[in-house]
């Protein structure tokens, strides 16, 4: 068990931010889609039926928090889930879905 005294305030804030990100249905859907493959914004738009600005905003927030990583392939920017702790949370969620 983790004691509250062992976690800094900054770490608590970071964990809360990650949980907030995971609490949004569109962001959670993006994470399911990039769980085991790399996708670009256009592919995410097509799968989710949401606008490019919305997808870009969601992806940007998750990149900023270190949940998604990316690399360029030609003119495409491909995103993938690259955070082992978040992957573990997704695995747990999938057991209950």
Biopython code that builds the backbone (N, CA, C, O; Angstrom):
import numpy as np
from Bio.PDB.StructureBuilder import StructureBuilder

atoms = [
    (1, "UNK", "N", (0.840, -1.170, 0.000)),
    (1, "UNK", "CA", (0.000, 0.000, 0.000)),
    (1, "UNK", "C", (0.893, 1.243, 0.000)),
    (1, "UNK", "O", (1.923, 1.280, 0.672)),
    (2, "UNK", "N", (0.490, 2.242, -0.750)),
    (2, "UNK", "CA", (1.233, 3.496, -0.824)),
    (2, "UNK", "C", (0.690, 4.445, 0.238)),
    (2, "UNK", "O", (-0.519, 4.626, 0.382)),
    (3, "UNK", "N", (1.605, 5.035, 0.964)),
    (3, "UNK", "CA", (1.212, 6.016, 1.967)),
    (3, "UNK", "C", (1.175, 7.398, 1.333)),
    (3, "UNK", "O", (2.033, 7.739, 0.519)),
    (4, "UNK", "N", (0.195, 8.175, 1.704)),
    (4, "UNK", "CA", (0.058, 9.518, 1.157)),
    (4, "UNK", "C", (1.312, 10.344, 1.405)),
    (4, "UNK", "O", (1.675, 11.184, 0.581)),
    (5, "UNK", "N", (1.963, 10.118, 2.510)),
    (5, "UNK", "CA", (3.178, 10.876, 2.837)),
    (5, "UNK", "C", (4.331, 10.557, 1.886)),
    (5, "UNK", "O", (5.315, 11.295, 1.840)),
    (6, "UNK", "N", (4.218, 9.463, 1.124)),
    (6, "UNK", "CA", (5.267, 9.067, 0.194)),
    (6, "UNK", "C", (5.090, 9.686, -1.194)),
    (6, "UNK", "O", (5.963, 9.544, -2.050)),
    (7, "UNK", "N", (3.966, 10.370, -1.419)),
    (7, "UNK", "CA", (3.674, 10.937, -2.740)),
    (7, "UNK", "C", (3.695, 12.455, -2.633)),
    (7, "UNK", "O", (3.044, 13.033, -1.763)),
    (8, "UNK", "N", (4.441, 13.091, -3.517)),
    (8, "UNK", "CA", (4.506, 14.551, -3.502)),
    (8, "UNK", "C", (3.208, 15.147, -4.037)),
    (8, "UNK", "O", (2.447, 14.482, -4.740)),
    (9, "UNK", "N", (2.973, 16.393, -3.697)),
    (9, "UNK", "CA", (1.791, 17.089, -4.189)),
    (9, "UNK", "C", (1.802, 17.149, -5.714)),
    (9, "UNK", "O", (0.764, 16.991, -6.357)),
    (10, "UNK", "N", (2.980, 17.378, -6.284)),
    (10, "UNK", "CA", (3.103, 17.419, -7.736)),
    (10, "UNK", "C", (2.723, 16.101, -8.384)),
    (10, "UNK", "O", (2.076, 16.081, -9.430)),
    (11, "UNK", "N", (3.122, 15.009, -7.767)),
    (11, "UNK", "CA", (2.785, 13.685, -8.302)),
    (11, "UNK", "C", (1.289, 13.408, -8.182)),
    (11, "UNK", "O", (0.693, 12.803, -9.073)),
    (12, "UNK", "N", (0.688, 13.849, -7.090)),
    (12, "UNK", "CA", (-0.767, 13.699, -6.936)),
    (12, "UNK", "C", (-1.513, 14.477, -8.020)),
    (12, "UNK", "O", (-2.489, 13.991, -8.591)),
    (13, "UNK", "N", (-1.042, 15.682, -8.289)),
    (13, "UNK", "CA", (-1.673, 16.505, -9.330)),
    (13, "UNK", "C", (-1.533, 15.821, -10.685)),
    (13, "UNK", "O", (-2.489, 15.782, -11.459)),
    (14, "UNK", "N", (-0.357, 15.284, -10.978)),
    (14, "UNK", "CA", (-0.135, 14.582, -12.257)),
    (14, "UNK", "C", (-1.043, 13.370, -12.390)),
    (14, "UNK", "O", (-1.627, 13.146, -13.451)),
    (15, "UNK", "N", (-1.167, 12.596, -11.340)),
    (15, "UNK", "CA", (-2.036, 11.414, -11.379)),
    (15, "UNK", "C", (-3.493, 11.819, -11.577)),
    (15, "UNK", "O", (-4.227, 11.158, -12.311)),
    (16, "UNK", "N", (-3.913, 12.900, -10.927)),
    (16, "UNK", "CA", (-5.287, 13.386, -11.086)),
    (16, "UNK", "C", (-5.526, 13.857, -12.521)),
    (16, "UNK", "O", (-6.597, 13.620, -13.079)),
    (17, "UNK", "N", (-4.536, 14.521, -13.118)),
    (17, "UNK", "CA", (-4.655, 14.971, -14.501)),
    (17, "UNK", "C", (-4.801, 13.787, -15.453)),
    (17, "UNK", "O", (-5.604, 13.832, -16.386)),
    (18, "UNK", "N", (-4.036, 12.741, -15.221)),
    (18, "UNK", "CA", (-4.132, 11.547, -16.065)),
    (18, "UNK", "C", (-5.515, 10.920, -15.928)),
    (18, "UNK", "O", (-6.114, 10.521, -16.927)),
    (19, "UNK", "N", (-6.026, 10.829, -14.708)),
    (19, "UNK", "CA", (-7.364, 10.268, -14.514)),
    (19, "UNK", "C", (-8.433, 11.138, -15.167)),
    (19, "UNK", "O", (-9.419, 10.625, -15.695)),
    (20, "UNK", "N", (-8.236, 12.451, -15.131)),
    (20, "UNK", "CA", (-9.187, 13.354, -15.788)),
    (20, "UNK", "C", (-9.195, 13.098, -17.293)),
    (20, "UNK", "O", (-10.255, 13.054, -17.917)),
    (21, "UNK", "N", (-8.013, 12.930, -17.867)),
    (21, "UNK", "CA", (-7.906, 12.636, -19.297)),
    (21, "UNK", "C", (-8.639, 11.334, -19.620)),
    (21, "UNK", "O", (-9.376, 11.258, -20.603)),
    (22, "UNK", "N", (-8.437, 10.326, -18.799)),
    (22, "UNK", "CA", (-9.062, 9.024, -19.048)),
    (22, "UNK", "C", (-10.575, 9.066, -18.842)),
    (22, "UNK", "O", (-11.290, 8.188, -19.323)),
    (23, "UNK", "N", (-11.065, 10.079, -18.131)),
    (23, "UNK", "CA", (-12.498, 10.193, -17.868)),
    (23, "UNK", "C", (-13.300, 10.770, -19.017)),
    (23, "UNK", "O", (-14.526, 10.830, -18.931)),
    (24, "UNK", "N", (-12.650, 11.197, -20.091)),
    (24, "UNK", "CA", (-13.357, 11.769, -21.237)),
    (24, "UNK", "C", (-13.569, 10.668, -22.276)),
    (24, "UNK", "O", (-12.606, 10.020, -22.688)),
    (25, "UNK", "N", (-14.810, 10.446, -22.706)),
    (25, "UNK", "CA", (-15.097, 9.329, -23.632)),
    (25, "UNK", "C", (-14.303, 9.365, -24.940)),
    (25, "UNK", "O", (-13.847, 8.323, -25.411)),
    (26, "UNK", "N", (-14.133, 10.544, -25.526)),
    (26, "UNK", "CA", (-13.397, 10.606, -26.797)),
    (26, "UNK", "C", (-11.915, 10.305, -26.600)),
    (26, "UNK", "O", (-11.302, 9.629, -27.426)),
    (27, "UNK", "N", (-11.338, 10.804, -25.508)),
    (27, "UNK", "CA", (-9.924, 10.516, -25.255)),
    (27, "UNK", "C", (-9.723, 9.041, -24.920)),
    (27, "UNK", "O", (-8.740, 8.432, -25.345)),
    (28, "UNK", "N", (-10.641, 8.476, -24.169)),
    (28, "UNK", "CA", (-10.565, 7.053, -23.847)),
    (28, "UNK", "C", (-10.668, 6.219, -25.128)),
    (28, "UNK", "O", (-9.952, 5.231, -25.289)),
    (29, "UNK", "N", (-11.553, 6.620, -26.027)),
    (29, "UNK", "CA", (-11.685, 5.913, -27.311)),
    (29, "UNK", "C", (-10.383, 5.993, -28.114)),
    (29, "UNK", "O", (-9.972, 5.009, -28.729)),
    (30, "UNK", "N", (-9.741, 7.151, -28.108)),
    (30, "UNK", "CA", (-8.456, 7.293, -28.802)),
    (30, "UNK", "C", (-7.443, 6.317, -28.218)),
    (30, "UNK", "O", (-6.703, 5.667, -28.956)),
    (31, "UNK", "N", (-7.412, 6.216, -26.901)),
    (31, "UNK", "CA", (-6.458, 5.299, -26.269)),
    (31, "UNK", "C", (-6.748, 3.851, -26.623)),
    (31, "UNK", "O", (-5.817, 3.071, -26.825)),
    (32, "UNK", "N", (-8.020, 3.475, -26.702)),
    (32, "UNK", "CA", (-8.350, 2.118, -27.135)),
    (32, "UNK", "C", (-7.846, 1.889, -28.559)),
    (32, "UNK", "O", (-7.319, 0.821, -28.868)),
    (33, "UNK", "N", (-8.009, 2.896, -29.428)),
    (33, "UNK", "CA", (-7.610, 2.745, -30.824)),
    (33, "UNK", "C", (-6.098, 2.659, -31.006)),
    (33, "UNK", "O", (-5.621, 1.938, -31.882)),
    (34, "UNK", "N", (-5.344, 3.386, -30.190)),
    (34, "UNK", "CA", (-3.885, 3.382, -30.355)),
    (34, "UNK", "C", (-3.203, 2.455, -29.346)),
    (34, "UNK", "O", (-1.988, 2.521, -29.159)),
    (35, "UNK", "N", (-3.976, 1.608, -28.709)),
    (35, "UNK", "CA", (-3.434, 0.682, -27.709)),
    (35, "UNK", "C", (-2.355, -0.224, -28.308)),
    (35, "UNK", "O", (-1.294, -0.417, -27.714)),
    (36, "UNK", "N", (-2.636, -0.771, -29.479)),
    (36, "UNK", "CA", (-1.685, -1.727, -30.067)),
    (36, "UNK", "C", (-1.324, -1.423, -31.514)),
    (36, "UNK", "O", (-0.801, -2.278, -32.229)),
    (37, "UNK", "N", (-1.611, -0.183, -31.941)),
    (37, "UNK", "CA", (-1.218, 0.219, -33.291)),
    (37, "UNK", "C", (-1.041, 1.736, -33.331)),
    (37, "UNK", "O", (-1.534, 2.457, -32.464)),
    (38, "UNK", "N", (-0.344, 2.193, -34.334)),
    (38, "UNK", "CA", (-0.108, 3.619, -34.524)),
    (38, "UNK", "C", (-1.115, 4.159, -35.525)),
    (38, "UNK", "O", (-1.358, 3.554, -36.568)),
    (39, "UNK", "N", (-1.699, 5.309, -35.195)),
    (39, "UNK", "CA", (-2.671, 5.939, -36.085)),
    (39, "UNK", "C", (-2.384, 7.428, -36.191)),
    (39, "UNK", "O", (-1.843, 8.040, -35.269)),
    (40, "UNK", "N", (-2.759, 8.005, -37.341)),
    (40, "UNK", "CA", (-2.625, 9.444, -37.533)),
    (40, "UNK", "C", (-3.964, 10.114, -37.202)),
    (40, "UNK", "O", (-4.975, 9.440, -37.005)),
    (41, "UNK", "N", (-3.952, 11.434, -37.144)),
    (41, "UNK", "CA", (-5.161, 12.186, -36.797)),
    (41, "UNK", "C", (-6.297, 11.865, -37.770)),
    (41, "UNK", "O", (-7.442, 11.691, -37.353)),
    (42, "UNK", "N", (-5.986, 11.788, -39.045)),
    (42, "UNK", "CA", (-7.018, 11.510, -40.050)),
    (42, "UNK", "C", (-7.699, 10.159, -39.785)),
    (42, "UNK", "O", (-8.919, 10.039, -39.898)),
    (43, "UNK", "N", (-6.910, 9.160, -39.437)),
    (43, "UNK", "CA", (-7.482, 7.833, -39.144)),
    (43, "UNK", "C", (-8.325, 7.875, -37.865)),
    (43, "UNK", "O", (-9.373, 7.233, -37.789)),
    (44, "UNK", "N", (-7.874, 8.621, -36.878)),
    (44, "UNK", "CA", (-8.651, 8.760, -35.641)),
    (44, "UNK", "C", (-9.967, 9.485, -35.911)),
    (44, "UNK", "O", (-11.009, 9.111, -35.371)),
    (45, "UNK", "N", (-9.916, 10.532, -36.754)),
    (45, "UNK", "CA", (-11.140, 11.257, -37.126)),
    (45, "UNK", "C", (-12.147, 10.313, -37.766)),
    (45, "UNK", "O", (-13.332, 10.332, -37.436)),
    (46, "UNK", "N", (-11.665, 9.495, -38.675)),
    (46, "UNK", "CA", (-12.542, 8.572, -39.400)),
    (46, "UNK", "C", (-13.175, 7.562, -38.446)),
    (46, "UNK", "O", (-14.377, 7.304, -38.511)),
    (47, "UNK", "N", (-12.359, 6.995, -37.563)),
    (47, "UNK", "CA", (-12.862, 5.993, -36.617)),
    (47, "UNK", "C", (-13.867, 6.577, -35.627)),
    (47, "UNK", "O", (-14.873, 5.943, -35.308)),
    (48, "UNK", "N", (-13.591, 7.783, -35.146)),
    (48, "UNK", "CA", (-14.400, 8.384, -34.077)),
    (48, "UNK", "C", (-15.508, 9.289, -34.582)),
    (48, "UNK", "O", (-16.413, 9.656, -33.833)),
    (49, "UNK", "N", (-15.432, 9.649, -35.869)),
    (49, "UNK", "CA", (-16.410, 10.571, -36.442)),
    (49, "UNK", "C", (-16.448, 11.900, -35.677)),
    (49, "UNK", "O", (-17.518, 12.422, -35.364)),
    (50, "UNK", "N", (-15.266, 12.428, -35.388)),
    (50, "UNK", "CA", (-15.170, 13.749, -34.766)),
    (50, "UNK", "C", (-14.207, 14.600, -35.588)),
    (50, "UNK", "O", (-13.420, 14.073, -36.374)),
    (51, "UNK", "N", (-14.271, 15.900, -35.406)),
    (51, "UNK", "CA", (-13.512, 16.842, -36.222)),
    (51, "UNK", "C", (-12.014, 16.786, -35.948)),
    (51, "UNK", "O", (-11.568, 16.322, -34.899)),
    (52, "UNK", "N", (-11.254, 17.272, -36.921)),
    (52, "UNK", "CA", (-9.800, 17.322, -36.797)),
    (52, "UNK", "C", (-9.362, 18.178, -35.612)),
    (52, "UNK", "O", (-8.469, 17.768, -34.871)),
    (53, "UNK", "N", (-9.970, 19.372, -35.404)),
    (53, "UNK", "CA", (-9.532, 20.160, -34.245)),
    (53, "UNK", "C", (-9.745, 19.440, -32.912)),
    (53, "UNK", "O", (-8.914, 19.540, -32.010)),
    (54, "UNK", "N", (-10.858, 18.717, -32.791)),
    (54, "UNK", "CA", (-11.113, 17.966, -31.542)),
    (54, "UNK", "C", (-10.085, 16.863, -31.341)),
    (54, "UNK", "O", (-9.539, 16.705, -30.250)),
    (55, "UNK", "N", (-9.824, 16.102, -32.399)),
    (55, "UNK", "CA", (-8.836, 15.017, -32.295)),
    (55, "UNK", "C", (-7.476, 15.598, -31.937)),
    (55, "UNK", "O", (-6.792, 15.087, -31.051)),
    (56, "UNK", "N", (-7.086, 16.662, -32.624)),
    (56, "UNK", "CA", (-5.787, 17.277, -32.368)),
    (56, "UNK", "C", (-5.679, 17.799, -30.936)),
    (56, "UNK", "O", (-4.629, 17.681, -30.305)),
    (57, "UNK", "N", (-6.763, 18.372, -30.431)),
    (57, "UNK", "CA", (-6.765, 18.875, -29.054)),
    (57, "UNK", "C", (-6.587, 17.718, -28.064)),
    (57, "UNK", "O", (-5.785, 17.812, -27.135)),
    (58, "UNK", "N", (-7.328, 16.639, -28.265)),
    (58, "UNK", "CA", (-7.220, 15.478, -27.375)),
    (58, "UNK", "C", (-5.816, 14.875, -27.424)),
    (58, "UNK", "O", (-5.218, 14.583, -26.389)),
    (59, "UNK", "N", (-5.301, 14.693, -28.639)),
    (59, "UNK", "CA", (-3.979, 14.100, -28.816)),
    (59, "UNK", "C", (-2.906, 15.002, -28.191)),
    (59, "UNK", "O", (-1.980, 14.516, -27.542)),
    (60, "UNK", "N", (-3.037, 16.302, -28.390)),
    (60, "UNK", "CA", (-2.072, 17.242, -27.827)),
    (60, "UNK", "C", (-2.007, 17.174, -26.307)),
    (60, "UNK", "O", (-0.926, 17.197, -25.720)),
    (61, "UNK", "N", (-3.163, 17.089, -25.683)),
    (61, "UNK", "CA", (-3.212, 16.990, -24.225)),
    (61, "UNK", "C", (-2.558, 15.697, -23.751)),
    (61, "UNK", "O", (-1.808, 15.700, -22.775)),
    (62, "UNK", "N", (-2.838, 14.599, -24.435)),
    (62, "UNK", "CA", (-2.272, 13.314, -24.023)),
    (62, "UNK", "C", (-0.768, 13.244, -24.299)),
    (62, "UNK", "O", (-0.038, 12.574, -23.569)),
    (63, "UNK", "N", (-0.300, 13.931, -25.346)),
    (63, "UNK", "CA", (1.149, 14.029, -25.590)),
    (63, "UNK", "C", (1.809, 14.818, -24.461)),
    (63, "UNK", "O", (2.857, 14.431, -23.943)),
    (64, "UNK", "N", (1.186, 15.911, -24.097)),
    (64, "UNK", "CA", (1.730, 16.784, -23.047)),
    (64, "UNK", "C", (1.885, 16.051, -21.721)),
    (64, "UNK", "O", (2.831, 16.305, -20.975)),
    (65, "UNK", "N", (0.960, 15.144, -21.426)),
    (65, "UNK", "CA", (1.007, 14.383, -20.176)),
    (65, "UNK", "C", (1.864, 13.122, -20.281)),
    (65, "UNK", "O", (2.005, 12.387, -19.304)),
    (66, "UNK", "N", (2.432, 12.869, -21.450)),
    (66, "UNK", "CA", (3.288, 11.699, -21.608)),
    (66, "UNK", "C", (2.526, 10.398, -21.774)),
    (66, "UNK", "O", (3.067, 9.320, -21.529)),
    (67, "UNK", "N", (1.276, 10.495, -22.188)),
    (67, "UNK", "CA", (0.463, 9.290, -22.399)),
    (67, "UNK", "C", (0.683, 8.748, -23.803)),
    (67, "UNK", "O", (0.785, 7.537, -24.000)),
    (68, "UNK", "N", (0.756, 9.646, -24.776)),
    (68, "UNK", "CA", (0.973, 9.257, -26.164)),
    (68, "UNK", "C", (2.363, 9.681, -26.602)),
    (68, "UNK", "O", (2.893, 10.697, -26.151)),
    (69, "UNK", "N", (2.938, 8.890, -27.482)),
    (69, "UNK", "CA", (4.157, 9.298, -28.156)),
    (69, "UNK", "C", (3.831, 9.372, -29.649)),
    (69, "UNK", "O", (2.776, 8.917, -30.090)),
    (70, "UNK", "N", (4.744, 9.947, -30.406)),
    (70, "UNK", "CA", (4.500, 10.090, -31.836)),
    (70, "UNK", "C", (5.804, 10.049, -32.602)),
    (70, "UNK", "O", (6.885, 10.267, -32.054)),
    (71, "UNK", "N", (5.673, 9.766, -33.873)),
    (71, "UNK", "CA", (6.793, 9.908, -34.791)),
    (71, "UNK", "C", (6.238, 10.208, -36.174)),
    (71, "UNK", "O", (5.084, 9.913, -36.484)),
    (72, "UNK", "N", (7.092, 10.799, -36.989)),
    (72, "UNK", "CA", (6.678, 11.162, -38.340)),
    (72, "UNK", "C", (7.067, 10.059, -39.307)),
    (72, "UNK", "O", (8.132, 9.449, -39.216)),
    (73, "UNK", "N", (6.163, 9.839, -40.221)),
    (73, "UNK", "CA", (6.387, 8.889, -41.312)),
    (73, "UNK", "C", (5.984, 9.609, -42.591)),
    (73, "UNK", "O", (4.807, 9.623, -42.953)),
    (74, "UNK", "N", (6.936, 10.194, -43.261)),
    (74, "UNK", "CA", (6.613, 11.050, -44.402)),
    (74, "UNK", "C", (5.929, 12.311, -43.898)),
    (74, "UNK", "O", (6.474, 13.042, -43.071)),
    (75, "UNK", "N", (4.728, 12.551, -44.407)),
    (75, "UNK", "CA", (3.968, 13.724, -43.965)),
    (75, "UNK", "C", (3.015, 13.398, -42.820)),
    (75, "UNK", "O", (2.406, 14.296, -42.240)),
    (76, "UNK", "N", (2.887, 12.118, -42.497)),
    (76, "UNK", "CA", (1.977, 11.690, -41.422)),
    (76, "UNK", "C", (2.665, 11.748, -40.069)),
    (76, "UNK", "O", (3.861, 11.482, -39.955)),
    (77, "UNK", "N", (1.899, 12.095, -39.048)),
    (77, "UNK", "CA", (2.356, 11.986, -37.670)),
    (77, "UNK", "C", (1.546, 10.854, -37.056)),
    (77, "UNK", "O", (0.320, 10.933, -36.980)),
    (78, "UNK", "N", (2.223, 9.813, -36.622)),
    (78, "UNK", "CA", (1.565, 8.638, -36.066)),
    (78, "UNK", "C", (1.671, 8.651, -34.539)),
    (78, "UNK", "O", (2.721, 8.952, -33.972)),
    (79, "UNK", "N", (0.554, 8.315, -33.895)),
    (79, "UNK", "CA", (0.483, 8.329, -32.438)),
    (79, "UNK", "C", (0.278, 6.927, -31.911)),
    (79, "UNK", "O", (-0.357, 6.086, -32.547)),
    (80, "UNK", "N", (0.839, 6.691, -30.714)),
    (80, "UNK", "CA", (0.617, 5.399, -30.060)),
    (80, "UNK", "C", (0.615, 5.589, -28.550)),
    (80, "UNK", "O", (1.195, 6.539, -28.024)),
    (81, "UNK", "N", (-0.043, 4.673, -27.873)),
    (81, "UNK", "CA", (-0.046, 4.655, -26.413)),
    (81, "UNK", "C", (1.337, 4.207, -25.973)),
    (81, "UNK", "O", (1.788, 3.116, -26.325)),
    (82, "UNK", "N", (2.004, 5.050, -25.205)),
    (82, "UNK", "CA", (3.394, 4.762, -24.860)),
    (82, "UNK", "C", (3.665, 5.040, -23.384)),
    (82, "UNK", "O", (4.724, 5.547, -23.015)),
    (83, "UNK", "N", (2.695, 4.700, -22.559)),
    (83, "UNK", "CA", (2.835, 4.925, -21.123)),
    (83, "UNK", "C", (2.422, 3.637, -20.420)),
    (83, "UNK", "O", (1.240, 3.293, -20.427)),
    (84, "UNK", "N", (3.359, 2.921, -19.816)),
    (84, "UNK", "CA", (3.041, 1.617, -19.226)),
    (84, "UNK", "C", (1.987, 1.693, -18.119)),
    (84, "UNK", "O", (1.178, 0.778, -17.971)),
    (85, "UNK", "N", (1.994, 2.774, -17.344)),
    (85, "UNK", "CA", (1.005, 2.892, -16.271)),
    (85, "UNK", "C", (-0.406, 3.068, -16.840)),
    (85, "UNK", "O", (-1.361, 2.468, -16.346)),
    (86, "UNK", "N", (-0.528, 3.893, -17.880)),
    (86, "UNK", "CA", (-1.837, 4.096, -18.512)),
    (86, "UNK", "C", (-2.264, 2.821, -19.227)),
    (86, "UNK", "O", (-3.445, 2.472, -19.222)),
    (87, "UNK", "N", (-1.316, 2.128, -19.837)),
    (87, "UNK", "CA", (-1.631, 0.840, -20.485)),
    (87, "UNK", "C", (-2.210, -0.135, -19.454)),
    (87, "UNK", "O", (-3.150, -0.872, -19.752)),
    (88, "UNK", "N", (-1.655, -0.136, -18.262)),
    (88, "UNK", "CA", (-2.149, -0.998, -17.188)),
    (88, "UNK", "C", (-3.582, -0.618, -16.789)),
    (88, "UNK", "O", (-4.415, -1.488, -16.538)),
    (89, "UNK", "N", (-3.853, 0.680, -16.733)),
    (89, "UNK", "CA", (-5.214, 1.147, -16.421)),
    (89, "UNK", "C", (-6.171, 0.700, -17.517)),
    (89, "UNK", "O", (-7.270, 0.229, -17.223)),
    (90, "UNK", "N", (-5.765, 0.842, -18.787)),
    (90, "UNK", "CA", (-6.614, 0.419, -19.913)),
    (90, "UNK", "C", (-6.867, -1.088, -19.830)),
    (90, "UNK", "O", (-7.993, -1.540, -20.035)),
    (91, "UNK", "N", (-5.822, -1.864, -19.532)),
    (91, "UNK", "CA", (-5.993, -3.310, -19.388)),
    (91, "UNK", "C", (-7.047, -3.625, -18.334)),
    (91, "UNK", "O", (-7.904, -4.483, -18.542)),
    (92, "UNK", "N", (-6.981, -2.937, -17.215)),
    (92, "UNK", "CA", (-7.943, -3.144, -16.138)),
    (92, "UNK", "C", (-9.349, -2.764, -16.596)),
    (92, "UNK", "O", (-10.306, -3.496, -16.343)),
    (93, "UNK", "N", (-9.474, -1.620, -17.270)),
    (93, "UNK", "CA", (-10.785, -1.203, -17.783)),
    (93, "UNK", "C", (-11.376, -2.234, -18.731)),
    (93, "UNK", "O", (-12.570, -2.530, -18.682)),
    (94, "UNK", "N", (-10.517, -2.782, -19.602)),
    (94, "UNK", "CA", (-11.004, -3.744, -20.589)),
    (94, "UNK", "C", (-11.537, -5.021, -19.940)),
    (94, "UNK", "O", (-12.381, -5.705, -20.520)),
    (95, "UNK", "N", (-11.053, -5.342, -18.753)),
    (95, "UNK", "CA", (-11.568, -6.513, -18.042)),
    (95, "UNK", "C", (-13.009, -6.323, -17.594)),
    (95, "UNK", "O", (-13.742, -7.292, -17.399)),
    (96, "UNK", "N", (-13.413, -5.059, -17.434)),
    (96, "UNK", "CA", (-14.751, -4.766, -16.921)),
    (96, "UNK", "C", (-15.717, -4.360, -18.013)),
    (96, "UNK", "O", (-16.897, -4.135, -17.746)),
    (97, "UNK", "N", (-15.233, -4.263, -19.236)),
    (97, "UNK", "CA", (-16.102, -3.815, -20.349)),
    (97, "UNK", "C", (-16.634, -5.023, -21.079)),
    (97, "UNK", "O", (-17.382, -4.880, -22.046)),
]
sb = StructureBuilder()
sb.init_structure("model")
sb.init_model(0)
sb.init_chain("A")
sb.init_seg("    ")
for serial, (resi, resn, name, xyz) in enumerate(atoms, 1):
    if name == "N":
        sb.init_residue(resn, " ", resi, " ")
    sb.init_atom(name, np.array(xyz, "f"), 0.0, 1.0, " ", f" {name:<3s}", serial, name[0])
structure = sb.get_structure()
